[in-house]
Amino acid sequence: MKRYGFIVCLLTLFMIFNISTVSANTVDRGQLLYENHCGGCHDSKAHLRGERLVENLVDLSKQVIRWQYAQKLDWQYDEVIQVMRYLNKEFYQFSLPSQ
C-alpha cells in the first residue's frame, strides 16, 4: 500500500508540472482511453454530481490511478496523465500551475 501512495504522489507531481503543455493529440488519446475503458460505467453524471470525490488535481490523480489498478488496465504513467488531462479539460477545469 505504501508503494501505491508513492506512485500517486509521483504521478500527481508529474501531471501538475506538465499538464499545461497539452496538445490536441494528448487530449484525444486521453479521451479514447477513458471512453474505451471507463465510459461503460461512467457517464458524464459521475463527474458532475454534487457530492463528487474529486475536488482538486491531487484527488483526480488518485481516482484515475485507483480505477486503472482496480480494472487491471496496466496503464503507463503517460496514459494516466493523458486521461487526467482529458477529465480536467472536459469536466473539472481545475486551475493549472503556470510555468
For each residue, the residues with C-beta under 8 A, 3 or more apart:
1: 4 5
2: 5 6
3: 6 7
4: 1 7 8 65 69
5: 1 2 8 9
6: 2 3 9 10
7: 3 4 10 11 65
8: 4 5 11 12 61 62 65
9: 5 6 12 13
10: 6 7 13 14 77
11: 7 8 14 15 61 65 77 80 81
12: 8 9 15 16 57 58 61 62
13: 9 10 16 17
14: 10 11 17 18 77 81
15: 11 12 18 19 57 61 80 81 84 85
16: 12 13 19 57 96 97
17: 13 14 97 99
18: 14 15 21 81
19: 15 16 22 57 81 84 85 88 96
20: 96 97 98 99
21: 18 99
22: 19 26 27 85 89
23: 26 27
24: 27 28
25: 28 29
26: 22 23 29 30 82 85
27: 22 23 24 30 31 82 85 86 89
28: 24 25 31 32
29: 25 26 32 33 79 82
30: 26 27 33 34 79 81 82 83 84 85 86 87
31: 27 28 34 35 86 90
32: 28 29 35 36
33: 29 30 36 37 38 75 79 82 83 86
34: 30 31 37 38 39 83 86 87
35: 31 32 38 39
36: 32 33 39
37: 33 34 40 68 71 73
38: 33 34 35 41 42 67 71 83
39: 34 35 36 42 43
40: 37
41: 38 46
42: 38 39 46 47
43: 39 46
44: 47 48 91
45: 48 49
46: 41 42 43 49
47: 42 44 52 54 87 90 91 92
48: 44 45 52 91
49: 45 46 52
50:
51:
52: 47 48 49 55
53: 59 63
54: 47 59 60 63 92
55: 52 59
56: 59 60 94
57: 12 15 16 19 60 61 84 88 94 96
58: 12 61 62
59: 53 54 55 56 62 63
60: 54 56 57 63 64 84 87 88 92 94
61: 8 11 12 15 57 58 64 65 80 84
62: 8 12 58 59 65 66
63: 53 54 59 60 66 67
64: 60 61 67 68 80 83 84 87
65: 4 7 8 11 61 62 68 69 80
66: 62 63 69 70
67: 38 63 64 70 71
68: 37 64 65 71 73 74 75 80 83
69: 4 65 66 72 73
70: 66 67
71: 37 38 67 68
72: 69
73: 37 68 69
74: 68
75: 33 68 79 80 83
76: 79 80
77: 10 11 14 80 81
78: 81 82
79: 29 30 33 75 76 82 83
80: 11 15 61 64 65 68 75 76 77 83 84
81: 11 14 15 18 19 30 77 78 84 85
82: 26 27 29 30 33 78 79 85 86
83: 30 33 34 38 64 68 75 79 80 86 87
84: 15 19 30 57 60 61 64 80 81 87 88
85: 15 19 22 26 27 30 81 82 88 89
86: 27 30 31 33 34 82 83 89 90
87: 30 34 47 60 64 83 84 90 91 92
88: 19 57 60 84 85 91 92 93 94 96
89: 22 27 85 86 93
90: 31 47 86 87
91: 44 47 48 87 88
92: 47 54 60 87 88
93: 88 89
94: 56 57 60 88
95:
96: 16 19 20 57 88
97: 16 17 20
98: 20
99: 17 20 21
